[in-house]
Amino acid sequence: MPATTTATELQRNYTKVLKKAKKLKKPVIVLSNNKAEGVYMDYETYRNGYKLKSKSKKKGDLSRFSGVWTKKEADEFNKIIEEEFERTDPEDWK
């Protein structure tokens, strides 16, 4: 399962997300409203992935980072997230 964070977490705790990405050495999926909206990765991960692919394919190809999940895994993850948000009391967020 890929590492995830929320857009809010990225905004409020950038350094924490940065450290997480550096430690994992792989992209962190950024979720907004329970949907993947972007990817954050530290510069070294980007540079290493960029150089790795640019030697054998067209420059800038980061395809080694795609396809981290199968469709089944992604659907299961989305189901879990939706169930958790259904159980969450909106009053807890105030």
C-alpha positions in Angstrom: 0.0 0.0 0.0 1.5 3.4 -0.9 2.1 6.1 1.6 -0.6 8.7 1.8 -1.2 12.1 3.4 -3.9 14.7 3.1 -3.7 18.1 1.4 -4.4 19.6 4.8 -1.6 17.7 6.4 0.7 18.9 3.6 -0.3 22.5 4.2 -0.1 22.4 8.0 2.8 20.1 8.6 5.0 20.3 5.5 8.2 19.4 7.3 6.5 16.2 8.7 5.4 15.1 5.2 8.9 16.0 3.8 10.6 13.8 6.4 8.2 11.0 5.7 8.9 11.1 2.0 12.6 11.3 2.6 12.5 8.3 4.9 10.4 6.2 2.6 12.3 7.2 -0.6 9.1 7.0 -2.6 6.3 9.3 -3.6 3.6 10.1 -1.1 0.0 10.3 -2.5 -1.8 13.5 -1.5 -5.5 13.0 -0.8 -8.2 15.7 -1.0 -11.7 14.8 -0.1 -10.7 11.1 0.0 -9.4 11.1 -3.6 -5.9 11.1 -4.9 -5.1 14.6 -6.1 -1.4 14.7 -6.3 1.9 13.2 -5.4 4.7 14.6 -3.2 8.2 13.3 -3.3 11.5 14.7 -2.0 14.0 16.0 -4.5 16.4 13.1 -4.2 13.6 10.6 -5.0 12.6 12.7 -8.0 16.2 13.1 -9.2 17.0 9.4 -8.8 13.8 8.4 -10.6 14.4 11.0 -13.3 18.0 9.9 -14.0 17.1 6.2 -13.9 14.5 6.5 -16.6 16.3 9.2 -18.6 19.1 6.8 -19.3 16.8 4.2 -20.9 13.8 6.2 -22.0 12.8 9.7 -22.9 14.0 12.4 -20.5 11.8 13.1 -17.5 9.9 9.8 -17.6 8.8 8.9 -14.1 6.7 5.9 -15.1 8.5 3.7 -12.5 6.3 5.5 -9.9 3.0 4.7 -11.7 1.0 1.6 -11.1 1.9 1.3 -7.5 -1.6 -0.2 -6.8 -3.6 -2.6 -8.8 -7.2 -1.5 -9.6 -8.5 -3.9 -6.9 -6.1 -2.5 -4.3 -7.1 1.1 -5.1 -10.8 0.2 -4.9 -10.3 -1.5 -1.6 -8.4 1.5 -0.3 -11.1 3.9 -1.4 -13.8 1.7 0.2 -11.9 1.8 3.5 -11.5 5.5 3.4 -15.2 6.1 2.6 -16.2 3.7 5.5 -13.9 5.6 7.9 -15.3 9.0 6.9 -18.9 7.6 7.3 -18.0 6.6 10.9 -16.3 10.0 11.7 -18.4 12.4 13.7 -18.2 15.9 12.1 -18.3 17.4 15.7 -14.9 15.8 16.3 -13.4 18.2 13.7 -14.6 21.4 15.4 
